[in-house]
Amino acid sequence: MQRLVLKFLYVVATLNYPKIRRDLRYFIRDNYFCRLNQFRFIGRDYLTRRPYKVIDYHGEFDQELRYVLPFAYWHFLNGTLQQTISCTNTKPFYFFSENHVEQYDKRVWQAGYDYYDVPNMTHSPTFDFSKWAPVPLKSHYKNDVFVFDKPILVIANKYNIEWDSPPTNFLDIPALDRILSMCKATYQIIYNRPLSTHIVLDNSEIMDLGEHQWLRENHPDVLQMNDLFDQYRDSVSNFNHLQLMVYANCDHFISMHGGTAALASYFGGINIILSKPGGGMEHHFNEYATIFPALSGAQIRHAKKVDDIFNDLNEHF
């Protein structure tokens, strides 16, 4: 029965979006099915409204932030959340869940396929926000610890395998040097590129960019999140907890395509996202104008090439 419904929904997607590539219509189809699946829970979600919903996910971090976490928070607000299950060190994200289990020690990107338990599961030109609520990470983690004489600018970089290919969306050392030279007189810059020991990995192997030591030698006034973790290890529960505390005090971000960009979009302010054409589906569905701003009301600036970042810095920072 499910296969027949999916075939029908693919036809619906084709009729609604005839100009979208055939292979991309499968994403739309799957989101249609997710929304239909929610009709099974009308009674429990809107009538009895007792805790029942168990949300179990260990797929890509980006999907968890965009779709799963706001779905869980909606159920919390609705009084229907019973339990959340995710990966190691995710409790800080699910601070509202009284029964959160960190069951998985590795993310499996394939777990996002055929995961129809949330109203949105993948890329789409439209999203269903009826059971989707922005999670107030900024207000919850706002603190007096990470306060400086200058406002914070977080540079959330990455350097890892993307789509089984070499790194694409990242800032190399010359680009970092240029950004730091432009901004460090105005901002306290905090550089964030986690080590493999700090986060739960998926299929995207983290590689060595060699910038951490370069920063210490050439820009010692730039704080590094990895160093802050060593400094505050006894007062935070894990690396994610530290990230949330630092980000909560920040209104200016430069981030990279994927989970890095999604996390930075949770904290309002301005987030410049480097996401080059030719890889992610976000481009095809215009998601930097839809679901990314919805995460917190952040102003999203989509940089399609590194030079675009400098234009946005001159105009908005």
C-alpha positions as a printed NumPy array, in Angstrom:
array([[  0.   ,   0.   ,   0.   ],
       [  2.792,   2.414,   0.898],
       [  4.479,   1.859,  -2.47 ],
       [  1.258,   2.703,  -4.308],
       [  0.768,   5.868,  -2.28 ],
       [  4.359,   6.931,  -2.95 ],
       [  3.893,   6.394,  -6.689],
       [  0.715,   8.49 ,  -6.606],
       [  2.455,  11.242,  -4.661],
       [  5.281,  11.317,  -7.207],
       [  2.648,  12.061,  -9.865],
       [  1.271,  14.831,  -7.652],
       [  4.765,  16.255,  -7.243],
       [  5.245,  16.176, -11.017],
       [  1.995,  18.035, -11.594],
       [  2.751,  20.626,  -8.924],
       [  6.385,  21.171,  -9.922],
       [  6.738,  20.259, -13.611],
       [  9.886,  22.364, -14.034],
       [ 11.823,  20.639, -11.247],
       [ 14.183,  17.848, -12.297],
       [ 12.673,  14.366, -12.206],
       [ 15.092,  13.051,  -9.585],
       [ 14.362,  15.99 ,  -7.272],
       [ 10.66 ,  15.213,  -7.273],
       [ 11.368,  12.215,  -5.047],
       [ 12.266,  14.616,  -2.243],
       [  8.93 ,  16.391,  -2.66 ],
       [  7.114,  13.057,  -2.808],
       [  8.677,  11.901,   0.445],
       [  7.709,  15.096,   2.243],
       [  4.153,  14.701,   0.96 ],
       [  4.066,  11.216,   2.439],
       [  5.436,  12.504,   5.755],
       [  2.585,  14.975,   5.993],
       [ -0.028,  12.371,   5.147],
       [  1.452,  10.104,   7.793],
       [  0.655,  12.686,  10.472],
       [ -3.085,  12.15 ,  10.004],
       [ -2.677,   8.926,  12.02 ],
       [ -1.988,  11.006,  15.115],
       [ -4.788,  13.59 ,  14.968],
       [ -6.611,  12.124,  17.956],
       [ -3.575,  11.888,  20.212],
       [ -2.073,  15.211,  19.1  ],
       [ -5.188,  17.376,  19.277],
       [ -7.787,  15.56 ,  21.404],
       [ -6.33 ,  13.439,  24.218],
       [ -2.96 ,  15.292,  24.235],
       [ -1.171,  12.961,  26.63 ],
       [  2.547,  12.109,  26.448],
       [  2.986,   9.361,  23.866],
       [  5.406,  10.495,  21.162],
       [  8.801,   8.763,  21.074],
       [ 11.167,  10.44 ,  18.619],
       [ 14.121,   8.242,  17.654],
       [ 16.707,   9.584,  15.201],
       [ 20.39 ,   9.084,  14.427],
       [ 20.703,  10.322,  10.85 ],
       [ 22.487,  13.422,   9.602],
       [ 22.984,  16.273,  12.06 ],
       [ 21.636,  18.768,   9.538],
       [ 18.319,  16.913,   9.227],
       [ 18.048,  16.575,  12.967],
       [ 18.407,  20.308,  13.481],
       [ 16.097,  21.327,  10.66 ],
       [ 13.314,  18.795,  11.015],
       [ 13.542,  16.503,  14.032],
       [ 14.447,  18.893,  16.847],
       [ 11.68 ,  21.439,  16.047],
       [  9.2  ,  18.534,  15.761],
       [ 10.22 ,  17.276,  19.192],
       [  9.912,  20.763,  20.655],
       [  6.421,  21.129,  19.196],
       [  5.397,  17.918,  20.956],
       [  6.912,  19.234,  24.172],
       [  4.851,  22.419,  23.895],
       [  1.813,  20.355,  22.972],
       [  2.173,  18.098,  26.038],
       [  2.547,  14.966,  23.913],
       [  6.306,  14.319,  24.095],
       [  7.202,  11.111,  25.938],
       [ 10.819,  10.426,  24.973],
       [ 13.593,  11.514,  22.613],
       [ 16.394,   9.232,  21.427],
       [ 19.456,  10.438,  19.571],
       [ 23.251,  10.339,  19.51 ],
       [ 25.937,  10.861,  22.114],
       [ 26.199,  14.42 ,  23.476],
       [ 22.828,  15.583,  22.134],
       [ 21.152,  16.229,  25.487],
       [ 21.966,  19.978,  25.339],
       [ 19.884,  20.277,  22.166],
       [ 16.986,  18.421,  23.775],
       [ 17.116,  20.358,  27.05 ],
       [ 13.308,  20.399,  27.116],
       [ 12.986,  16.604,  26.983],
       [ 12.685,  15.059,  30.436],
       [ 13.467,  11.625,  29.023],
       [ 16.28 ,  11.957,  26.511],
       [ 18.391,   8.898,  25.72 ],
       [ 21.784,   9.153,  23.993],
       [ 21.634,   5.724,  22.408],
       [ 23.818,   6.006,  19.307],
       [ 27.561,   6.644,  19.066],
       [ 27.592,   7.181,  15.3  ],
       [ 25.357,   8.938,  12.822],
       [ 24.185,   6.954,   9.798],
       [ 23.155,   9.148,   6.905],
       [ 21.003,   6.383,   5.4  ],
       [ 18.801,   6.587,   8.517],
       [ 17.228,   9.665,   6.97 ],
       [ 15.794,   7.644,   4.108],
       [ 12.277,   6.271,   4.586],
       [ 12.113,   8.182,   7.883],
       [  8.497,   9.278,   7.669],
       [  7.869,   9.942,  11.361],
       [  8.198,  13.738,  11.126],
       [  6.15 ,  16.083,   8.902],
       [  9.308,  17.191,   7.064],
       [ 12.133,  14.766,   6.431],
       [ 14.136,  16.101,   3.521],
       [ 14.561,  18.872,   0.984],
       [ 11.46 ,  20.555,  -0.353],
       [ 10.236,  23.795,  -1.962],
       [  7.692,  24.094,   0.887],
       [  7.564,  22.883,   4.474],
       [  4.807,  22.003,   6.911],
       [  5.233,  24.142,  10.021],
       [  2.048,  22.968,  11.767],
       [  4.029,  20.586,  14.006],
       [  7.308,  22.458,  13.896],
       [  8.346,  24.965,  16.556],
       [ 11.591,  26.992,  16.723],
       [ 13.668,  25.771,  19.651],
       [ 14.749,  28.709,  21.873],
       [ 18.387,  27.681,  22.151],
       [ 19.537,  31.302,  22.264],
       [ 17.38 ,  32.371,  25.201],
       [ 17.951,  29.11 ,  27.063],
       [ 21.752,  29.219,  26.832],
       [ 22.318,  32.979,  27.086],
       [ 24.998,  33.513,  29.732],
       [ 27.415,  35.897,  31.42 ],
       [ 30.468,  33.708,  30.846],
       [ 31.256,  34.386,  27.197],
       [ 31.02 ,  38.16 ,  27.226],
       [ 33.809,  40.319,  25.801],
       [ 34.624,  43.97 ,  25.21 ],
       [ 33.685,  43.518,  21.569],
       [ 30.7  ,  41.647,  20.07 ],
       [ 31.358,  38.041,  19.094],
       [ 31.805,  36.872,  15.517],
       [ 31.752,  33.086,  15.191],
       [ 33.479,  31.556,  12.184],
       [ 32.109,  28.011,  11.968],
       [ 34.348,  26.317,   9.44 ],
       [ 34.591,  22.717,   8.282],
       [ 36.956,  20.642,   6.194],
       [ 35.59 ,  17.195,   5.457],
       [ 34.486,  14.848,   2.719],
       [ 31.285,  16.065,   1.05 ],
       [ 29.091,  13.768,  -1.055],
       [ 31.957,  11.232,  -1.205],
       [ 34.157,  13.904,  -2.804],
       [ 36.947,  16.197,  -1.573],
       [ 36.016,  19.197,   0.61 ],
       [ 34.005,  21.857,  -1.204],
       [ 32.495,  24.295,   1.275],
       [ 35.263,  25.536,   3.544],
       [ 37.483,  28.518,   4.247],
       [ 41.137,  27.908,   3.496],
       [ 43.928,  29.725,   5.348],
       [ 44.232,  32.673,   2.899],
       [ 40.466,  33.293,   3.134],
       [ 40.588,  33.058,   6.926],
       [ 43.482,  35.482,   7.024],
       [ 41.553,  37.998,   4.965],
       [ 38.408,  37.689,   7.106],
       [ 40.349,  38.041,  10.337],
       [ 42.212,  41.08 ,   9.067],
       [ 38.891,  42.684,   8.125],
       [ 36.946,  41.901,  11.28 ],
       [ 39.063,  41.371,  14.372],
       [ 39.331,  45.067,  15.217],
       [ 35.552,  45.205,  15.525],
       [ 34.701,  41.711,  16.782],
       [ 35.992,  39.158,  19.224],
       [ 36.358,  36.334,  16.753],
       [ 35.78 ,  32.775,  17.914],
       [ 36.873,  30.122,  15.438],
       [ 35.044,  26.809,  15.499],
       [ 36.076,  23.692,  13.62 ],
       [ 35.526,  20.71 ,  15.934],
       [ 37.94 ,  17.824,  16.092],
       [ 36.695,  14.304,  15.399],
       [ 36.878,  13.615,  19.146],
       [ 34.392,  16.395,  19.877],
       [ 31.398,  15.38 ,  17.762],
       [ 29.587,  12.244,  16.613],
       [ 30.729,  11.43 ,  13.078],
       [ 28.747,  10.249,  10.082],
       [ 30.081,   9.354,   6.64 ],
       [ 31.812,  12.731,   6.269],
       [ 35.442,  12.152,   7.243],
       [ 37.057,  15.161,   8.918],
       [ 40.367,  16.113,   7.307],
       [ 43.344,  18.209,   8.418],
       [ 43.32 ,  21.822,   7.254],
       [ 46.283,  22.799,   9.429],
       [ 44.757,  26.08 ,  10.51 ],
       [ 44.594,  25.619,  14.278],
       [ 48.304,  26.032,  14.854],
       [ 48.478,  28.689,  12.143],
       [ 45.865,  30.702,  14.053],
       [ 47.843,  30.453,  17.282],
       [ 50.97 ,  31.713,  15.553],
       [ 49.468,  34.416,  13.337],
       [ 46.26 ,  35.503,  15.081],
       [ 46.682,  34.722,  18.792],
       [ 43.864,  37.138,  19.676],
       [ 41.361,  34.846,  17.909],
       [ 39.805,  32.404,  20.351],
       [ 39.399,  28.8  ,  19.258],
       [ 36.443,  26.714,  20.373],
       [ 38.68 ,  23.695,  20.862],
       [ 40.839,  25.672,  23.295],
       [ 37.766,  26.994,  25.091],
       [ 36.599,  23.434,  25.54 ],
       [ 39.843,  22.548,  27.262],
       [ 39.514,  25.633,  29.445],
       [ 35.861,  25.103,  30.429],
       [ 35.726,  21.32 ,  30.318],
       [ 34.745,  21.102,  33.991],
       [ 31.828,  23.519,  33.647],
       [ 30.164,  22.205,  30.454],
       [ 28.699,  18.777,  29.899],
       [ 30.232,  18.298,  26.438],
       [ 31.423,  20.134,  23.333],
       [ 27.867,  20.746,  22.1  ],
       [ 27.007,  22.402,  25.396],
       [ 29.964,  24.766,  24.953],
       [ 28.96 ,  25.588,  21.375],
       [ 25.448,  26.453,  22.48 ],
       [ 26.684,  28.756,  25.238],
       [ 29.052,  30.611,  22.905],
       [ 26.55 ,  30.832,  20.055],
       [ 23.819,  32.093,  22.394],
       [ 25.891,  35.223,  23.04 ],
       [ 26.582,  35.841,  19.35 ],
       [ 24.655,  37.693,  16.633],
       [ 27.174,  37.416,  13.784],
       [ 28.092,  34.126,  12.119],
       [ 29.976,  32.828,   9.121],
       [ 29.144,  29.16 ,   8.56 ],
       [ 29.462,  26.394,   5.997],
       [ 26.924,  24.303,   4.108],
       [ 25.27 ,  21.533,   6.152],
       [ 24.862,  21.054,   9.873],
       [ 27.341,  23.849,  10.56 ],
       [ 25.032,  26.316,   8.807],
       [ 21.88 ,  24.927,  10.396],
       [ 23.269,  25.257,  13.922],
       [ 24.413,  28.853,  13.373],
       [ 20.941,  29.694,  12.03 ],
       [ 19.374,  28.899,  15.42 ],
       [ 20.636,  32.079,  17.101],
       [ 19.148,  35.025,  15.236],
       [ 21.329,  37.858,  14.013],
       [ 23.076,  37.459,  10.666],
       [ 24.444,  34.194,   9.324],
       [ 26.559,  34.204,   6.162],
       [ 26.43 ,  30.67 ,   4.758],
       [ 29.006,  29.485,   2.241],
       [ 27.205,  26.961,   0.051],
       [ 28.595,  26.544,  -3.429],
       [ 26.372,  25.458,  -6.35 ],
       [ 26.583,  21.913,  -7.631],
       [ 26.343,  19.958,  -4.389],
       [ 23.563,  20.401,  -1.884],
       [ 19.873,  20.368,  -2.657],
       [ 19.29 ,  23.587,  -0.716],
       [ 20.005,  25.558,  -3.889],
       [ 17.372,  23.808,  -5.986],
       [ 14.655,  24.353,  -3.386],
       [ 15.626,  27.866,  -2.228],
       [ 15.849,  26.67 ,   1.37 ],
       [ 18.105,  29.492,   2.534],
       [ 15.027,  31.692,   2.127],
       [ 12.552,  29.304,   3.781],
       [ 13.451,  26.848,   6.531],
       [ 16.829,  28.315,   7.532],
       [ 15.416,  31.732,   8.517],
       [ 12.502,  29.975,  10.233],
       [ 14.842,  28.35 ,  12.753],
       [ 15.189,  31.606,  14.692],
       [ 14.331,  34.56 ,  12.48 ],
       [ 17.991,  34.902,  11.524],
       [ 18.942,  36.94 ,   8.47 ],
       [ 20.517,  34.431,   6.104],
       [ 23.045,  35.595,   3.55 ],
       [ 23.806,  32.889,   1.002],
       [ 27.381,  33.112,  -0.282],
       [ 27.753,  31.016,  -3.426],
       [ 31.497,  31.606,  -3.544],
       [ 34.103,  32.738,  -1.048],
       [ 34.272,  36.246,  -2.537],
       [ 30.576,  36.693,  -1.695],
       [ 31.477,  36.428,   1.987],
       [ 33.66 ,  39.526,   1.772],
       [ 30.891,  41.462,   0.019],
       [ 28.466,  40.546,   2.807],
       [ 31.012,  41.441,   5.478],
       [ 31.444,  44.892,   3.964],
       [ 27.708,  45.429,   3.674],
       [ 26.291,  43.861,   6.84 ],
       [ 29.057,  43.537,   9.47 ]])
